[in-house]
Amino acid sequence: DQTDLVFKNVTSKYRSVVEDIAQRHEKGQPVLVGTTSVENSEIISDMLKKRRIPHDVLNAKQHEREAHVVAMAGRKGAVTVATNMAGRGTDIMLGGNAEFLAVEEMRRRGFDAVEDPEAYEAAWPEILAASQDAVAQEHDEVVNLGGLYVLGTERHESRRIDNQLRGRSGRQGDPGESRFYLSMQDDLMRMFATGAAERIMNSSLYPDDMPLEAKIVSNSIQSAQSQVEARNSEIRKNVLKYDDVMSKQREAVYATRFEILSGEDIEDKVEAWLDTVLEAFVGAHATSPNQSDWNLEGLFTELKTLYPVSITAEDIIEEAGGLNRVTSEMLLAELSSDIHLQYQQREEQIGAEQMRALERRVVLSVLDRKWREHLYEMDYLKEGIGLRVMAQRDPVVEYRNEGYAMFQAMDEAIKEESVRYLFNIEIKKPEEEAASVTVGGAPATAANIAAKLAGAATSTTAGSVGGVGAGVGAGAGAGAGASRSGSGSGSGDGGASGGAYAASAAGRPAAPRSAAGSAATAGSGADGEVRSRAGLTVRGLEPPKASANLTYSSSAQDGSGATQSR
């Protein structure tokens, strides 16, 4: 290992590098030139072409030829220009690789292992033996010339990479030589150069093409590399601290997701979420010790958007004997009983098996979407958390605390939105799909039409239906009929009515009562229909993917929180 040579500028350094390569190549010594980037390797390659020195370039652009170039880099007179990552994990054998030479000779003689394998196998031992003899002879010649010469054009930030480059020579007892060429314009020297070396090189009396070769320079370079490695180590440790926060959150989310994808029953989990969501609603409107400060009207207004409430605030007050005798615990108990009763009725409407499938689909879809949004929000938080230092606060502690609060908010949002979907999402059973008809160019179920026309005055003739109607969501609906042989009109409650279809000579069967009470889609799911394994068709729900990639590579640019797929 020779002492480093430091030049005044990059131009002088490259000229000296090419001159050294030319001298080594002329006497037949193999040369391996190490560079820090593809750009630098191409600069040296262009300079070698001008000197008409044959060489191979080994960088990211020649990955297909990498194994062949490295195998031949130890041959007599070979010149190889490589980046620090090229050719990793391969020994450069002095004299070349006998097997590679044998394969090339077989190809040159026209042998093909695919078309004529018998002839190929018959000729292989002889040609391989000849190649081994030639390589052994050339190996001795290269050893006498000094072995492989490794020339580094720049020091890396990590001394470990420099040592790896130097270690390419002198392998397995073979001789070798290495040297690094540096300049004061190199990145490492510009950041950490010593003042003494810089003053000497910048002197007008110091020639450009004269290298500085001194032990003090090598020591200063080693000190600079140690500083860079220490800085990078601190950066990695800091990144790990932030990643520990996300790692714990990721484990919690993926555990729930794996449970759902494994097909386990999450009925108990969803039942517990009903109480959790109610506690949040009651806590926001009725926690004050003074009942007159409660906002019962606002509470029940919001609850009606969550599920079909069957009791009123007046019912609870009357049962307790006055508002002043109602407690938050009593209010929560009454609402809990009501929401569980409504959930049981919902399950009876669509069936237990279909309800379990709907629970898994809804929770998984909401969980995936909320987790993606949370990742973007955590990324935004991390980008600006470093400014907390100005307020004498530890950014890692602040990130951990605010990240936990954001995760709790995400968890509450998942529970609330899942419960809202399970109560309000529109579903259709297979038999209802088969009975669906088209009214005015838009699809409608027979159950919806029956609900809207119940009680309407209609008249029919044989083989015809007396009127047409339009269906609306849960709440109220109206229908109008126009007979072909007469006229009539009527209205009915679209959410409550579920009786048999109006009399028809065609004898269409009555629609089930349960379908008439289906509610309009709630939440923010994508439009369209998704069919579950249980046979349900679900409107307004984004289909979850079992193999969905929940990581991301960049954050949203508009700050809207919208998810982006990469």
C-alpha positions in Angstrom: 0.0 0.0 0.0 1.6 3.2 -1.2 1.3 6.6 0.3 -1.5 8.8 -1.0 -0.7 11.5 -3.6 -2.5 14.8 -3.3 -2.8 17.2 -6.2 -3.8 20.8 -6.4 -6.9 20.3 -8.6 -8.9 17.5 -10.3 -7.5 18.1 -13.7 -3.9 17.5 -12.6 -5.0 14.4 -10.6 -6.7 12.8 -13.6 -3.7 13.5 -15.9 -1.4 11.8 -13.4 -3.8 8.9 -13.0 -3.9 8.2 -16.8 -0.2 8.5 -17.1 0.3 6.0 -14.3 -2.2 3.6 -16.0 -0.3 4.0 -19.3 3.0 3.1 -17.8 1.6 0.0 -16.0 -0.3 -1.1 -19.1 2.8 -0.8 -21.2 4.8 -3.3 -19.1 1.8 -5.6 -18.9 0.7 -5.2 -15.3 -3.1 -5.5 -14.8 -4.7 -2.4 -13.4 -8.0 -1.9 -11.5 -9.1 1.7 -11.3 -11.6 2.5 -8.5 -13.9 5.5 -8.8 -16.6 6.9 -6.5 -19.3 7.4 -9.1 -20.4 6.4 -12.6 -19.6 10.0 -13.9 -16.0 9.8 -12.7 -15.6 6.4 -14.3 -16.7 7.7 -17.6 -14.4 10.7 -17.4 -11.4 8.4 -16.9 -12.7 6.1 -19.7 -12.8 9.0 -22.1 -9.2 10.0 -21.2 -8.0 6.5 -21.7 -9.7 6.3 -25.2 -7.8 9.4 -26.2 -4.6 7.7 -25.2 -5.7 4.6 -27.2 -5.4 2.4 -24.1 -7.8 -0.6 -24.3 -9.9 -1.0 -21.2 -13.2 -2.2 -19.7 -15.6 0.0 -17.8 -17.5 -1.7 -15.0 -20.4 0.4 -13.6 -24.1 0.3 -13.3 -24.5 0.5 -17.1 -22.6 -2.7 -17.7 -24.2 -5.0 -15.1 -24.8 -7.8 -17.7 -21.1 -8.1 -18.4 -20.0 -7.6 -14.8 -19.1 -11.3 -14.1 -17.1 -11.6 -17.3 -15.2 -8.3 -16.9 -14.2 -9.1 -13.3 -13.1 -12.6 -14.2 -10.8 -11.2 -16.9 -9.5 -8.2 -14.9 -6.4 -10.1 -13.7 -5.1 -10.9 -17.2 -1.8 -9.5 -18.4 -2.2 -5.9 -19.6 -5.9 -5.7 -18.6 -7.2 -2.2 -17.5 -10.5 -2.1 -15.7 -12.3 1.0 -14.6 -14.9 0.3 -11.9 -17.1 2.0 -9.3 -16.9 1.0 -5.7 -20.0 -1.3 -5.8 -19.1 -3.1 -9.1 -17.8 -6.6 -9.0 -18.5 -7.1 -5.3 -18.1 -10.7 -4.1 -15.8 -11.9 -7.0 -12.1 -12.6 -6.7 -9.9 -11.2 -9.5 -7.7 -14.1 -10.4 -4.2 -13.2 -11.8 -4.0 -14.6 -15.3 -7.7 -14.8 -15.8 -10.4 -17.4 -15.1 -9.9 -20.7 -16.8 -13.6 -21.7 -16.9 -14.5 -18.4 -18.6 -11.8 -18.8 -21.1 -12.9 -22.4 -21.8 -16.5 -21.3 -22.4 -15.4 -18.6 -24.8 -13.2 -21.1 -26.7 -16.1 -23.6 -26.9 -18.3 -20.9 -28.3 -15.6 -19.8 -30.8 -15.3 -23.4 -32.1 -19.1 -23.7 -32.6 -20.0 -26.0 -29.8 -23.6 -25.5 -28.4 -24.6 -27.1 -25.1 -28.3 -26.9 -26.1 -28.3 -28.1 -29.7 -25.6 -30.8 -29.3 -25.0 -31.5 -25.6 -23.1 -34.8 -26.2 -20.5 -33.1 -28.4 -20.2 -30.2 -26.0 -19.5 -32.6 -23.0 -17.0 -34.6 -25.0 -15.0 -31.5 -26.0 -15.2 -29.7 -22.7 -12.5 -31.6 -20.7 -9.8 -31.1 -23.3 -10.5 -27.4 -23.8 -10.8 -26.8 -20.1 -7.4 -28.4 -19.5 -5.8 -26.3 -22.2 -7.3 -23.1 -20.7 -6.0 -24.0 -17.2 -2.5 -24.5 -18.6 -2.6 -21.1 -20.3 -4.0 -19.4 -17.2 -1.3 -21.0 -15.0 1.5 -19.7 -17.4 0.0 -16.2 -17.6 -0.5 -16.2 -13.8 3.3 -16.6 -13.3 4.0 -13.8 -15.7 1.6 -11.4 -13.9 3.1 -12.3 -10.6 6.6 -11.4 -11.8 5.2 -8.0 -13.0 4.0 -7.2 -9.5 0.5 -8.6 -9.5 -2.7 -6.5 -9.7 -2.3 -2.8 -9.3 -5.3 -1.1 -7.6 -5.5 2.7 -8.2 -8.1 4.7 -6.3 -9.1 8.1 -7.8 -10.7 9.5 -4.6 -11.1 8.6 -1.0 -14.6 7.5 0.2 -16.4 8.9 3.2 -16.0 5.5 4.8 -12.5 4.1 5.2 -14.1 0.6 5.1 -14.9 1.0 1.4 -11.3 2.2 0.8 -10.0 -1.0 2.5 -12.4 -3.1 0.4 -10.9 -1.6 -2.8 -7.4 -2.1 -1.6 -8.2 -5.7 -0.7 -8.8 -6.5 -4.3 -5.1 -6.9 -4.8 -2.9 -9.3 -3.0 -5.6 -12.0 -2.7 -4.8 -15.6 -1.6 -1.0 -15.0 -1.4 -0.6 -13.2 -4.7 1.4 -10.0 -4.8 -0.3 -6.7 -5.4 0.0 -2.9 -5.0 -2.4 -0.1 -4.3 -2.4 3.7 -4.3 -4.9 6.6 -4.0 -4.8 9.8 -6.0 -6.5 12.8 -4.4 -7.0 16.5 -5.1 -7.9 19.4 -2.9 -11.2 19.7 -4.9 -12.4 16.3 -3.8 -15.6 16.3 -1.7 -13.8 14.8 1.4 -10.9 17.3 1.1 -13.1 20.3 0.7 -15.1 19.4 3.8 -12.4 18.3 6.2 -9.0 19.4 4.7 -6.4 20.6 7.1 -5.3 24.2 7.0 -1.6 23.4 6.6 -2.1 21.2 3.5 -4.5 23.7 1.9 -2.1 26.7 2.4 0.8 24.7 0.9 -1.2 23.6 -2.2 -2.8 27.1 -2.8 0.6 28.7 -2.9 1.4 30.2 -6.3 4.9 28.7 -6.1 3.5 25.2 -5.9 3.2 23.6 -9.4 -0.2 22.1 -10.4 1.3 18.8 -11.5 3.4 18.2 -8.4 1.7 15.9 -5.9 2.0 16.3 -2.1 3.1 13.1 -0.5 3.3 13.4 3.3 2.3 11.4 6.3 0.5 14.4 7.8 -1.8 14.4 4.8 -2.8 10.8 5.2 -3.4 11.3 8.9 -5.6 14.3 8.2 -7.6 12.3 5.6 -8.1 9.5 8.1 -9.3 12.0 10.7 -11.7 13.4 8.2 -13.1 10.0 7.4 -13.5 9.3 11.1 -15.5 12.5 11.5 -17.8 11.6 8.5 -18.4 8.1 9.9 -19.2 9.5 13.3 -21.7 12.0 11.7 -23.3 9.3 9.7 -23.6 7.0 12.7 -25.4 9.8 14.6 -27.8 10.2 11.7 -28.6 6.5 11.6 -29.2 6.4 15.4 -31.5 9.4 15.1 -33.4 7.7 12.3 -33.8 4.6 14.4 -35.3 6.5 17.2 -38.0 7.9 15.0 -38.5 4.5 13.4 -39.1 2.9 16.8 -42.2 5.0 17.2 -43.6 3.9 13.8 -42.5 0.3 14.4 -44.7 -0.1 17.5 -47.7 1.4 15.7 -47.1 -0.8 12.6 -47.0 -3.9 14.8 -50.3 -3.0 16.4 -52.0 -2.3 13.0 -50.6 -5.4 11.3 -51.7 -7.6 14.2 -55.3 -6.5 13.7 -55.0 -6.8 10.0 -53.6 -10.3 10.2 -56.4 -11.4 12.5 -59.0 -10.2 9.9 -57.2 -11.8 6.9 -56.9 -15.1 8.8 -60.7 -15.3 8.7 -61.1 -15.1 12.5 -64.5 -14.0 14.0 -64.3 -10.3 15.0 -67.9 -10.1 16.3 -66.7 -9.6 19.9 -64.3 -6.8 18.8 -67.1 -5.0 16.9 -69.5 -5.4 19.8 -66.9 -3.7 22.1 -66.4 -1.0 19.5 -70.1 -0.1 19.8 -69.7 0.8 23.4 -66.4 2.6 22.8 -67.9 4.8 20.1 -70.9 5.6 22.3 -68.6 6.6 25.1 -66.9 9.1 22.8 -70.3 10.5 21.7 -71.7 10.8 25.3 -68.4 12.2 26.5 -68.5 15.0 24.0 -72.1 16.1 24.9 -73.0 15.0 28.4 -70.1 14.9 30.9 -70.7 18.0 32.9 -71.9 17.5 36.5 -74.7 20.0 35.8 -77.3 18.4 33.6 -78.5 21.7 32.3 -75.2 22.1 30.5 -75.7 18.9 28.6 -76.4 19.1 24.8 -78.8 16.1 24.5 -80.3 17.5 21.3 -76.9 17.6 19.6 -76.1 14.2 21.0 -79.1 12.5 19.6 -78.7 14.4 16.3 -75.3 12.9 15.8 -76.3 9.5 17.0 -79.0 9.3 14.3 -76.2 9.6 11.7 -74.4 6.7 13.4 -77.2 4.2 13.7 -81.1 4.1 13.7 -81.8 5.3 17.3 -85.1 3.9 18.7 -85.2 5.9 21.9 -85.3 9.6 22.6 -83.9 11.9 25.2 -87.4 12.4 26.6 -87.8 8.7 27.1 -84.7 8.5 29.2 -85.6 11.6 31.2 -89.1 10.3 31.8 -87.8 6.9 32.9 -85.3 8.6 35.4 -88.0 10.9 36.8 -86.5 14.2 35.6 -83.4 15.6 33.9 -81.6 16.3 37.2 -81.8 12.6 38.1 -80.2 11.4 34.8 -76.5 10.6 35.1 -73.9 10.1 32.4 -73.6 6.4 33.3 -77.4 6.0 33.0 -77.5 7.7 29.7 -74.6 5.6 28.4 -76.3 2.4 29.6 -79.6 3.2 27.9 -77.9 4.0 24.6 -75.6 1.0 24.9 -78.7 -1.3 25.3 -80.3 0.4 22.3 -77.3 0.2 19.9 -76.7 -3.5 20.7 -80.4 -4.2 20.1 -80.3 -2.4 16.7 -77.1 -4.3 15.8 -78.8 -7.6 16.5 -81.8 -6.6 14.4 -79.3 -5.6 11.6 -77.8 -9.1 11.8 -81.2 -10.8 11.7 -82.0 -8.8 8.5 -79.0 -10.0 6.5 -78.1 -13.2 8.3 -75.3 -14.2 10.8 -72.9 -15.5 8.2 -73.3 -12.5 5.9 -72.9 -10.2 8.9 -69.5 -11.8 9.9 -68.3 -11.4 6.3 -69.5 -7.8 6.2 -67.7 -7.1 9.5 -64.4 -8.3 8.2 -64.7 -6.5 4.9 -65.7 -3.2 6.4 -63.1 -3.2 9.1 -60.3 -4.2 6.8 -61.2 -1.5 4.2 -61.5 1.2 6.8 -58.3 0.1 8.6 -56.2 0.1 5.3 -57.4 3.6 4.3 -56.9 5.2 7.7 -53.5 3.6 8.1 -52.3 5.0 4.8 -53.6 8.5 5.8 -51.9 8.2 9.1 -48.5 7.4 7.4 -48.7 10.6 5.4 -49.6 12.6 8.5 -46.7 11.1 10.4 -44.4 12.0 7.5 -45.6 15.6 7.7 -45.0 15.6 11.4 -41.5 14.3 11.0 -40.5 16.9 8.4 -41.1 19.8 10.8 -40.4 18.2 14.2 -36.8 19.3 14.2 -37.9 22.9 14.7 -39.0 22.0 18.3 -35.3 22.4 19.3 -35.8 26.2 19.1 -38.3 25.8 22.0 -35.7 23.8 24.0 -37.7 20.6 23.4 -36.4 17.2 22.4 -37.7 16.5 18.9 -37.7 12.7 19.4 -39.8 13.0 22.6 -42.2 15.4 20.9 -42.5 13.1 17.9 -43.2 10.2 20.2 -45.9 12.0 22.1 -47.7 13.6 19.1 -47.3 10.4 17.2 -49.1 8.5 20.0 -51.9 11.1 20.1 -52.3 10.8 16.3 -52.4 7.0 16.5 -55.1 7.1 19.2 -57.1 9.5 17.0 -56.7 7.1 14.1 -57.8 4.2 16.2 -61.0 6.1 17.3 -61.7 7.1 13.7 -61.4 3.5 12.6 -63.9 2.3 15.2 -66.4 5.1 14.6 -66.3 4.8 10.8 -66.5 1.0 10.9 -69.6 1.1 13.1 -71.2 3.8 10.9 -70.6 1.6 7.8 -72.0 -1.5 9.4 -75.2 0.2 10.3 -75.7 2.3 7.2 -74.1 0.6 4.2 -76.4 -0.5 1.5 -76.3 -4.3 0.8 -78.3 -6.6 -1.4 -78.8 -10.3 -1.1 -78.5 -12.6 -4.1 -82.2 -13.3 -4.3 -82.9 -9.5 -4.3 -80.4 -9.0 -7.2 -82.2 -11.6 -9.2 -85.5 -9.7 -8.6 -84.0 -6.3 -9.5 -85.8 -4.3 -12.3 -85.1 -1.2 -14.2 -87.3 1.9 -13.7 -86.6 5.0 -15.8 -83.2 3.7 -17.0 -82.0 3.3 -13.4 -81.7 0.0 -11.4 -84.1 -0.5 -8.5 -85.0 -3.6 -6.5 -88.5 -5.1 -6.4 -88.5 -4.5 -2.6 -87.8 -0.8 -3.1 -90.6 -0.5 -5.6 -93.0 -2.4 -3.3 -92.1 -0.1 -0.4 -92.8 3.0 -2.4 -96.0 1.8 -4.0 -97.5 0.3 -0.8 -100.9 1.9 -0.2 -101.0 3.5 -3.6 -104.2 3.4 -5.6 -103.3 1.4 -8.7 -105.3 -0.4 -11.4 -103.8 -3.1 -13.5 -104.8 -5.1 -16.5 -103.9 -8.7 -17.2 -100.2 -9.2 -17.7 -99.3 -5.6 -16.8 -98.2 -3.7 -13.7 -100.3 -0.7 -12.8 -97.6 1.9 -12.1 -94.0 2.8 -11.7 -92.2 4.2 -8.7 -88.8 5.6 -7.6 -87.0 4.4 -4.5 -85.2 6.5 -2.0 -83.0 5.6 1.1 -84.1 5.0 4.6 -86.2 7.8 6.1 -89.1 8.5 3.7 -90.1 7.9 0.2 -92.9 8.6 -2.2 -94.3 6.8 -5.3 -96.6 7.8 -8.1 -98.5 5.4 -10.4 -100.0 5.8 -13.8 -102.1 3.0 -15.1 -102.4 2.1 -18.8 -106.1 1.5 -18.4 -106.8 4.1 -15.7 -105.1 6.4 -13.4 -104.3 6.7 -9.7 -101.7 8.1 -7.3 -100.5 7.4 -3.8 -97.6 7.8 -1.4 -96.0 5.7 1.3 -93.1 5.6 3.8 -90.1 4.2 2.0 -88.3 3.2 5.1 -91.0 1.7 7.2 -93.2 0.0 4.6 -92.2 -3.5 3.6 -95.4 -5.2 2.7 -96.1 -7.3 -0.3 -96.0 -5.9 -3.8 -99.1 -4.2 -5.1 -101.6 -6.6 -6.8 -100.3 -7.6 -10.2 -101.8 -9.9 -12.8 -98.2 -11.0 -13.6 -98.1 -12.6 -10.1 -94.6 -11.3 -9.1 -93.7 -12.6 -5.7 -93.6 -10.3 -2.7 -90.2 -8.9 -1.8 -88.8 -9.6 1.7 -89.5 -7.0 4.3 -85.8 -6.7 5.4 -84.7 -5.2 2.0 -87.1 -2.3 2.3 -85.2 -0.8 5.2 -81.8 -0.6 3.6 -80.2 2.8 4.2 -78.4 5.1 2.0 -74.6 4.6 1.9 -72.7 6.5 4.6 -69.0 7.2 5.0 -66.5 8.0 2.3 -66.1 4.7 0.4 -65.7 4.6 -3.3 -68.7 4.3 -5.5 -69.6 1.0 -7.0 -70.5 -2.5 -5.8 -68.3 -5.1 -4.1 -69.4 -8.7 -3.8 -68.3 -10.5 -0.7 -67.6 -14.2 -0.3 -70.8 -14.7 1.5 -72.8 -13.6 -1.6 -73.6 -10.0 -0.5 -73.3 -7.1 -2.9 -72.0 -4.1 -1.0 -72.4 -0.6 -2.4 -70.0 2.3 -1.5 -67.2 0.3 0.0 -63.7 0.2 -1.4 -62.6 -3.5 -1.8 -59.7 -4.3 0.5 -56.7 -6.2 -0.8 -55.1 -9.0 1.2 -51.7 -8.2 -0.3 -52.0 -4.4 -0.2 -48.7 -2.6 0.1 -49.3 -0.3 3.1 -45.9 1.5 2.8 -45.2 4.5 0.7 -42.3 6.3 -0.9 -43.5 9.9 -1.0 -46.0 12.2 0.7 -48.9 14.0 -0.9 -47.8 17.3 -2.3 -51.0 19.3 -1.9 -51.3 18.8 1.9 -54.8 17.4 1.5 -54.1 14.1 3.1 -55.3 12.2 0.1 -53.6 8.9 -0.5 -51.2 8.4 -3.3 -50.2 5.0 -4.8 -46.7 4.5 -6.1 
